[in-house]
Amino acid sequence: MTDLVLANARLIDPVTLTDQIGGLRVRDGAIADVWIGAEGKRPKGVTVIDCGGMCLAPGIVDIGVKVSEPGERHKESFRSAGRAAAAGGITTIVTRPDTTPPIDTPEVLEFVARRAALDSPVRVLPMAALTKGRQGHEMTEIGFLLDAGAVAFTDCDRVVTNTKVLARALTYARGLNALVIGHVQEPGLSEGAVATKGKFASLRGLPDVSPMAERMGLDRDISLLEMTGARYHIDQITTARALPALERAKRNGLDITAGVSIHHLTLNEFDVADYRTFFKLTPPLRSEDDRIAVIEAVKSGLIDIICSMHTPQDEESKRLPYEEAASGAVGLETLLPAALRLVHAGQIDLPRLFRALSLNPSHRLGLASGRLMAGAPADLVLFDPDAPFVLDRATLKSKSKNTPFDGARMQGKVLGTWVAGVEVSGRI
């Protein structure tokens, strides 16, 4: 088993919210010891890595990653997604069930788990569909899927419109202490929309949707949570209008958390420019006022989790007129450098950033990761937060290259990624 020391590092601790020089020792896949100070414990007979004052943080736990197995392996496989995650400092990917066929039976889930164990260098935790076929008519066998390894249940961006079906599923999930993940967009208003309502969408002639669609969807789901008491996570909150309702729900003691994608934190509706389809996302990019409000919500802890919402699409599905093009962007390798834009802009500090990237998602899923403390898994990322580069999408390890950051100037390079103390990124 592994036995190594990572010394002379900036330890980014999301638990204590500290950023200080120190080091740690890894033994048998876990953190054995942590110390503060430039000179630490360097036992004889172990591998010592001098981090050169670079940042060492808990590995990122990314909730909502699409791996296109089964059904669309040409877009992304567990092998390519795992390599991309390792290159991006992500040590655990929590995968979505919107595959072909959907992951809605124990048999499909077990197939996915086997493929992931064979091919991915990082940890893979699969989610299962909440309803059969993600059709919103009949809930899946939640108990059997839990036994097969599902960590949460979601129909992804398909909203369950039948409130009776959703209420039953939430009630059943509560009885099993299962986590449900929802997409809060009012589906009637959102149908066919590819942009956020406003002057920009009108000038471009794009079908749009009011930000209130998100607030309406959230209000409905909060009401159902009050009725059922289920554990609930919102995949993305992207508008200022939704934040007061989320704050009230938390203040009232509901078991609710929320996430946001890195694209909605760092891009706005104007980035679509002249119909650039790599910027077509679900939900659509929002106004700058919404973006700033959501950043403040992450900083305050109202929004708990930052994710990549990694959605690979091939060239054929993106090289289409804007309204017809597929939604989504890859994000495993760009999640960290894009998030560091917020740090460099002075909008959030590194420990709070990693609270949203590592600690909070680990806590929500009941994982021991996300911490720099003795006994925690040695899932770690070493990175230079200031290293500049220009992103070339051709160099991405994902099979699909649909990133909105192609050609963008970015800062922050991963120098090494460890999973259970084993270096998986191949960069040191």
N, C-alpha and C positions, 0 to 999 in steps of 0.2 A: 504494500500500500504506500501511498504518498507520504513523504516526510520532508518538508521544505520550510524555509523562512523567507518571507517577503519583508525586506527591511528598507528603511529610509524612504517611506512613502507618506503622502498626505492622506491620512485616514479620513474618509468621508463617512461619518456615522449618522445615519438617519434616525437612530433611536435617541441619542443624546443631542442631536443637531450640532455636532462639533466638526471642525475641520482642522486637524493638527498633525504634526509630524509624528510618526511612530512606525510600528511594524507588527507583524503577527507570525505565528507558527502554525503550520498545517500538519496534522498527523491523522492518518487513516481516514482521509476524506472529510475531516471536520476541522474547524478552527480550535487549536489546542490552547493558545495563549495570545493575548493582545497586550501591547505596551505602548506607552507614549514617551517620546523622546527620540533624538537622532540616534543615540546608541542604545541598542536593545539587546535582547538575548540571542546570541548566535551560537547555538550548540554545535559541537564538533560532529562531523560525520553526516551532516544533512546538507542538502542543496540550499544555498543562500542566493537569493536574487536581490540585487540592489536596485530599487525602483527609481533612484535618481530624483527623488522629490516629486515624482508624478502622483496622480490621484489614484487611490485604491479604494474601491467601494463595493458594496454587495452587488452581485450580478443582478441584472434587470429581469423582472418577471413580467412578461408581456401577455396581457389578457386580450384575446380576440384575434388571434392569428389564423388566417386561412391557409391551410395546406391542401392542395387540390387532389389529394388521394383519399378515397377512390374517385375515378371518373374523369379527371382532367389533369393527369400527371404531367402533361406537356407544359402546363402553366407553373406548377410548383410541386416538388416531391419532398418527402421528409428529409432526404439527403441534402437537397439544395437549400431548403428552408433552415435546416440545422446548421449548415455551414455559414449561411448568411447571418443567422442569429449569433453564432460564435464570433464572427467578424465584427458584429455590432455590440458586443458586450452583454448580450442577452443569454442568460443561463437556463431559463425556463420559458417555454412557449405554451400558452394555453390555447388550444386549437378549437376552431369553430366547427359546427356540424353541417354547414351549408355546402355539402359535397354532393356528388352524384354517384350513387344515391345518398340521401341524407343519413347522418349517423343517428338513427332512431331505433335501433335494435341492439341487443347485446352482441349479436354476431358481427355486425358491422363495426361496432366499437372495439371488439377484440381483434379484428383484422387491423384496424388503425393502430392499436397499441402494439401489435407485433411488428408492423412496418416501422413504427417510430423507434422501437427498441433496437431494431437491426440497423437502421440507417442514420439516425440523428445523433450528433455528438453532444447535444444539449438535452436537458430534460424536456419531455413532452407530456402535458396533461390534457387529455381530450375532454371537451364538453359534448353533451348529447342534445338532441332536439327536444324541445318541450312538448311539441305535438307531432303526431305521426305525419311523416312527409313534409313537416313544417307547413301544413295546410291550415292549422288553426281549428280543426274540427274535433279531434280526439287526442287526449294526452297520451304520451308514451308510457311505457312501463318504467316509471321512475325508479322504483325499488330495484328491479333487475339491472337497470343501467348503472345505478350506484354500485351495486355489487360487482359489476364488470369494470368499474374504474372511472366512471364519469365524475368530474369535479364540479360541474354546474350544468344547468339546463337552459337552453335558449333557442328561439327560432330566428335568431340573428336579426336582419333588417325586415323580416316579415312580422308585422304587428298582428297579434291575436285579436281579431275584432270582436269575436263572440265573448262577451264579458262573463257569461256563465261558464264557458269552457275554461277561461283563464282563472276565474275564481276557484273552480274545482282543482285545477292544477296547482295553484298556489297553496290551497288548503292541504292537498296531498303532500306537496313538497315540505310544508311546515312540519307535518307529522314525521317526516324522515330527516328533518334538519338539512334539507337540500337547498342549495343556493340557486336562485332563478335570476337570469340576466335578461333584461328587457330593452327594447328599442323604443324610445318615447317620441313618436311622431304620429300625429293624428292622420290616419291613412287616407281618409277622404280628401282632406286638403292637400296632402302631399303627393297624391297620385299624379304621375306624369311631370312633376316639377323637377327642374334641373338646376335651379338657381334660387337664391333668397330674394324675396320681394323687395323691390327698391328701384332707385333710378337706374342703377347699372344694368339690372336685368331687363328693364323696360327698353333702354337704349339698344341693348343687344337682341331684343326680341325673343328672349328665352322664357319658357314656361316657368313660373316662379311660385313660391310658397311663402306665406307669412311666418315669421319666427314664432307666432302664437301657436302654430301647429305643434311645436315641441312642448310648449307650456300646457296645451290641452291634453296631449298624450300623457304628460307627467301627472297632471291633476287626476286623470282617470286611474292611473296605476297606484297613486298614493291612496286613493279611496279604497281600492281593492286590498292594499296592504293593511289599512286600518281594520278592514273586515276580517282578514285572514291571519295576520301576524306573521307572514312569511319573511324569509331572508331574501333580500332583493338588491340587485346591483344594476344600475343604468349604464348601458355601454358607452353612451356619449351624451353629455350635456354641452351644448354649443352656443346657447343664446343667453343674453342677460335676462330676458323675460322669465326664464325657467328657474333662475337662482333663488328668488324669494320663496317659491313653493318648496324647493329642495331644503332650504334652511328651516322652514317651518316643520317639515316632515322629520328632520333630524332632531329639532328641539322638542318635538312631541314624543320622541322615544321610539320611532319606527326603526326597524333593522334595515336601513337603506344606505347604500353608498353609491357613488357616481364616478364615472370616468370621462375622459375626453381624449380624442386622438391628437397626436403631435401636429398633424396638418392643420387642425382647427385652432391650435395654439400659435402657430407660426405663419399662417397664410390667411388672406382674406379674399373677399369676392373679386377684388380688382385683379388678383393674380390670374384669373381666367383669361383676362385680356381679350385677344381676338380668337375666342373659342378654342383655347388650349385644352384638349381633352384629358391630358394627364392631371389636370386640376379638377376633373369632374369626380366628386365624391358623394357619399351618402352618409349623413345629410349634406346638402351643398355648403360650400364655403360661405361664411357669414360676413357681416359688416365689421369694420375695424372697431367700432364701439363694442360689439359683441365679443370680439377677440380679446380686447383689453379686460373686459369684465370677467371673462372666463379665466384669464391668467391670474387676476386678483383672487378668484375663487380657489384656484389651485394653491396659491401662496397662503391663503388663510386656512386651508384644509377643508373648505366646504366641498370642493371637488377632490376626491381622494386619490384617484389613480390617473396616470398618463400612460397611454398605450399607443402602439403603432397603427392599429387597425389594418394590419398588413393584408392587402387584397390584390393578389397577382392577376393580371389580365394580359393576354397575348396581344401582339401588334394588330392582328386583324380586328379585334374587338375594340381597340382604341383609335385606330386610324379611320374614323367614321365622322360624319357630321355630329356636332356636339350633342344634340338631343338623342341621337341613336347610339352613341358610344357607350360602352360599359363603364360603370362607376367603379372607383377604387384606385388605390395606389399602393405600391410596395413600400415597406417602411422598416424592415428589420435592421438594415445596415445604416439607415439615416436617422433612426429614433434618437440616439444619443447626441450626435452632432447638431441635429435640429433643436433638441431640447436645450443644448448649451447656448443657443442664441438667446434664450431667456436669461441665462446667467450673465452673458457678456453685456446684455442690455440693462443689467441691474434690476431685473424684474423678480428674480428669485435667487436664493443662494444654493450652493451645491448640496448641503445636507437636506434642505427641504425638497429639492428636486429629486433626490434619491429616496426620500420618504414616499413620493408619489410613484416613482419608477420601480422600487424594490420592496420597501417595508410594507406599505399599505396593501399592494396586491397579494403579498405573502400572507399577511394577517387575514385578509378577506377569505382566502382559500384554506386557511388553517395550516400553512406551511411554516417550517422552522427557518426558512431562508430570509434574506433581506436584512440581516443583522451582522455587525462585526463584533462578535462576542464568543467567548469560549463555549463550545458545544454546538454552535451553529454550523450548518453545512458550509464547506469551503467552496462556495459558489461566488466567484469574485471577478471583478473587472478592473484592470489597470489601464489608465488612459491619460493622455496629454490634453488638457482642456483648451490649450491655446494653439495647438498645431494647425496651421492653415492648409486648406487644399481646395481644389475645384473638383466638384463631383462629376465623374464621367459614368453615365449609367451603364456603359458597356462593360465596366469593371465589376459591377455588382455580381455577387454570387447567386442571387435569386435567378431562377430560370426566366422569369418575366422582368422586364426592365422599366415598367411604367411608374417612374418616380417623378414627382413634380419638381424635384431639386436638381434635375439634370442641368449641368453647366453652372450651378450656383456656387458661390464662394462660401465655404463653411469653415468652422473651427472645431477641433476636437477629434483626435484619432485614438482608437482603441489599440493598446500595445499588447494586451494579453487578456485572455479569458480562461478561467478555471472552473470546471464543474467537478465537485467532490474532490478538489485538490489536483485534478488532472488538467493540464493545459490543453485546450481544445482549439484555440484560434490559430496556432502556428505562426504567431507574429513576433515572438521574442527570440 
